[in-house]
Amino acid sequence: MPKERKENLSPFVQGLRDGIPIALGYFAVAFSLGIAARNAGLTPFQGFWASVLCVASAGEYALFTLMGAGATFLEVALVTLITNARYFLMSCALSQKIDPGMKNVHRFLVGAAVTDEIFGITIARPGWLDPRYNYGAMAVSVPGWAIGTALGIMMGNLLPGRAVSALSVALYGMFLAIIIPPAKKDRAIALCVAAGFLFNWLFGALPALATLSAGTRTILLTVTLSSAAALLFPVKEAEDA
């Protein structure tokens, strides 16, 4: 799409467009998640609303697993909180891009759908966070997540596991589209991206660290790399936005 035409689109339409690959990837992942929901005894209707209200793959998988095991409400709440702790870091980062004059209702609605993917496309946009952009991305991605869960409960075993896994390739393509352009323009970003890949691989390869959950590894890497980048490549206040 030509750059001029792209800039003429409203923020909501831009969010819809950028949310399409997220929705495709979400549908595939949620389809697999629906199988876990069915094993926990959920109906398609219940699975649909569970995914609308909790847009988090690891968090929902933990939720459905605990439900199937007959865990208490307190156990479910604590495990879900710990599993989704990385979203605290993402929310803190996004809070730096929020216009001080933004109404609280927009802050609440945007915060309700801070996922890895929506965070990625939002943080990459220059300037203040525009809630209309997030609403556009949410309008297509959240239904994809919820519908995928419901269909996974209904007919998750009808598709081969490889086929379901292959559908999620859209998410990887989207992440590459987010990180490559700024990495080509800024050496500091390129080094952070390369370090992220390297240390993520090391965390999975080293026996002492491989036992950590994916969420814990993400938190440790995010805090460590962002702190190192802030010390080595400080951003001048005039450049902050």
C-alpha positions in Angstrom: 0.0 0.0 0.0 1.5 3.4 -0.9 2.6 5.5 2.0 0.4 8.4 1.2 -2.7 6.3 1.2 -1.7 4.5 4.4 -1.4 7.9 6.2 -4.9 8.9 5.1 -6.5 6.0 6.9 -8.1 6.7 10.2 -6.4 5.2 13.3 -9.2 2.8 13.8 -8.9 1.4 10.2 -5.2 1.2 10.6 -5.7 -0.8 13.7 -8.1 -3.1 11.9 -5.6 -3.7 9.1 -2.7 -4.3 11.4 -4.9 -6.6 13.5 -5.7 -9.0 10.7 -2.5 -11.1 11.0 -2.9 -11.1 14.7 -6.5 -12.4 14.4 -5.3 -15.2 12.0 -2.6 -16.2 14.5 -4.9 -16.0 17.4 -7.5 -18.1 15.7 -5.0 -20.9 15.2 -3.6 -20.7 18.8 -7.1 -20.5 20.3 -8.2 -23.4 18.3 -5.7 -25.6 20.1 -6.6 -23.9 23.4 -10.2 -24.9 22.8 -9.2 -28.6 23.1 -7.9 -27.9 26.7 -11.1 -26.0 27.4 -13.2 -28.9 26.3 -11.1 -31.3 28.5 -12.0 -29.0 31.4 -15.7 -29.4 30.6 -16.4 -26.0 29.1 -19.1 -25.5 26.5 -18.4 -23.5 23.3 -20.4 -20.6 24.7 -18.4 -20.7 28.0 -15.1 -21.0 26.1 -16.0 -18.0 23.9 -16.7 -15.7 26.8 -13.6 -17.0 28.7 -11.5 -15.8 25.8 -13.3 -12.5 25.4 -12.7 -11.7 29.1 -9.2 -13.1 29.4 -7.2 -12.6 26.2 -4.1 -14.5 27.3 -3.0 -17.9 25.9 -0.7 -19.0 28.8 -3.1 -17.6 31.4 -6.1 -19.3 29.8 -4.3 -22.6 29.5 -3.4 -22.5 33.2 -7.0 -21.5 33.9 -8.5 -24.4 32.0 -6.0 -26.9 33.4 -6.8 -25.8 37.0 -10.5 -25.9 36.3 -10.2 -29.5 35.1 -8.3 -30.4 38.2 -10.9 -28.8 40.5 -8.7 -26.1 41.9 -10.1 -23.4 44.2 -10.9 -19.8 43.1 -7.8 -18.6 45.1 -5.5 -21.0 43.4 -6.8 -20.1 40.0 -6.4 -16.4 40.7 -2.9 -16.7 42.0 -1.6 -18.9 39.2 -3.3 -16.7 36.5 -1.8 -13.6 38.1 1.7 -15.1 38.1 1.4 -16.5 34.5 0.3 -13.1 33.2 2.8 -11.0 35.2 4.7 -10.0 32.0 1.7 -7.8 31.0 2.6 -5.5 33.9 5.9 -4.7 32.2 4.1 -4.1 28.8 1.5 -1.9 30.5 4.3 0.2 32.2 5.9 0.7 28.8 2.7 1.7 27.1 1.9 4.1 30.0 4.8 6.2 28.8 3.1 6.7 25.5 -0.3 7.8 26.9 -1.3 11.4 26.5 -1.8 12.8 30.1 -5.2 14.1 29.0 -6.5 10.7 27.9 -9.7 9.8 29.8 -9.7 7.0 32.3 -12.2 5.0 30.3 -9.9 4.8 27.4 -7.0 3.8 29.6 -9.1 1.0 31.1 -10.3 -0.3 27.7 -6.8 -0.2 26.2 -5.3 -2.0 29.2 -7.9 -4.7 29.0 -6.3 -6.1 25.8 -2.6 -5.6 26.3 -1.3 -8.8 24.7 2.2 -9.5 23.3 1.0 -8.8 19.7 -1.1 -5.7 20.3 1.6 -4.3 22.5 4.1 -4.9 19.7 2.2 -3.0 17.0 1.2 -0.2 19.4 4.7 0.4 20.9 6.1 0.6 17.4 3.9 3.6 16.4 5.4 7.0 16.8 3.9 9.7 19.0 1.2 9.3 21.7 -0.9 6.2 21.9 -4.2 6.6 20.1 -6.9 4.5 21.7 -8.8 4.3 18.3 -5.9 2.4 16.8 -6.0 -0.1 19.7 -9.8 -0.4 19.4 -9.4 -1.3 15.7 -6.8 -4.0 16.5 -9.0 -5.3 19.3 -12.1 -5.3 17.1 -10.6 -8.0 14.8 -8.2 -9.8 17.0 -10.3 -10.5 20.1 -13.2 -12.1 18.1 -10.6 -14.2 16.3 -9.3 -15.4 19.6 -12.8 -16.1 21.1 -14.2 -17.7 18.0 -11.1 -19.9 17.7 -11.6 -21.1 21.3 -15.2 -21.9 20.7 -14.5 -23.8 17.5 -11.6 -25.7 19.1 -14.1 -26.9 21.8 -16.5 -28.0 19.1 -14.2 -29.7 16.6 -10.6 -29.4 17.7 -9.8 -33.0 16.9 -11.0 -32.7 13.3 -7.8 -31.0 12.1 -4.3 -32.5 12.3 -2.1 -30.8 14.9 0.4 -29.8 12.2 -2.3 -28.0 10.3 -3.4 -26.0 13.4 0.2 -25.2 14.2 0.9 -24.0 10.7 -1.9 -21.5 10.8 -0.1 -19.5 13.6 2.8 -18.6 11.2 1.0 -15.2 10.6 2.1 -14.1 14.2 5.8 -14.7 13.4 5.5 -12.8 10.2 3.8 -9.9 12.0 6.6 -9.7 14.7 9.3 -9.7 12.0 7.4 -6.8 10.3 7.5 -4.9 13.5 11.1 -5.3 14.6 13.0 -5.3 11.2 12.3 -1.8 10.0 13.3 0.0 13.2 16.3 -2.3 13.6 17.5 -1.3 10.2 17.4 2.4 11.1 18.8 2.2 14.7 21.9 0.3 15.7 20.8 0.2 19.3 17.5 -1.4 18.5 19.3 -3.9 16.2 21.6 -4.9 19.0 18.7 -5.3 21.5 16.8 -7.5 19.0 19.9 -9.7 18.4 20.6 -9.9 22.1 17.0 -10.9 22.7 17.2 -13.7 20.2 20.5 -14.9 21.7 19.5 -14.8 25.3 16.1 -16.4 24.7 17.9 -19.3 23.0 20.4 -19.6 25.9 17.5 -19.5 28.4 16.0 -22.5 26.6 19.3 -24.4 26.2 20.9 -24.0 29.6 19.5 -26.7 32.0 19.4 -24.3 35.0 17.2 -21.8 33.1 15.2 -24.1 30.8 13.0 -25.1 33.8 11.7 -21.6 34.1 8.3 -20.9 32.6 8.1 -18.9 29.3 6.4 -16.0 31.2 9.2 -15.9 33.8 11.9 -15.9 31.1 10.1 -13.1 29.3 10.0 -11.0 32.4 13.7 -11.6 33.2 14.9 -10.9 29.7 12.7 -7.8 29.4 13.9 -6.2 32.6 17.6 -7.1 32.0 17.8 -6.1 28.3 15.7 -2.9 28.7 17.8 -1.8 31.7 21.1 -2.5 29.8 19.8 -0.6 26.8 18.7 2.4 29.0 22.2 2.5 30.5 24.2 2.0 27.2 21.9 3.9 24.8 20.0 6.6 26.8 17.4 8.5 24.9 17.4 12.3 25.2 14.3 13.8 26.8 13.7 15.9 23.7 13.3 12.7 21.7 10.7 11.1 24.1 7.2 11.0 22.9 
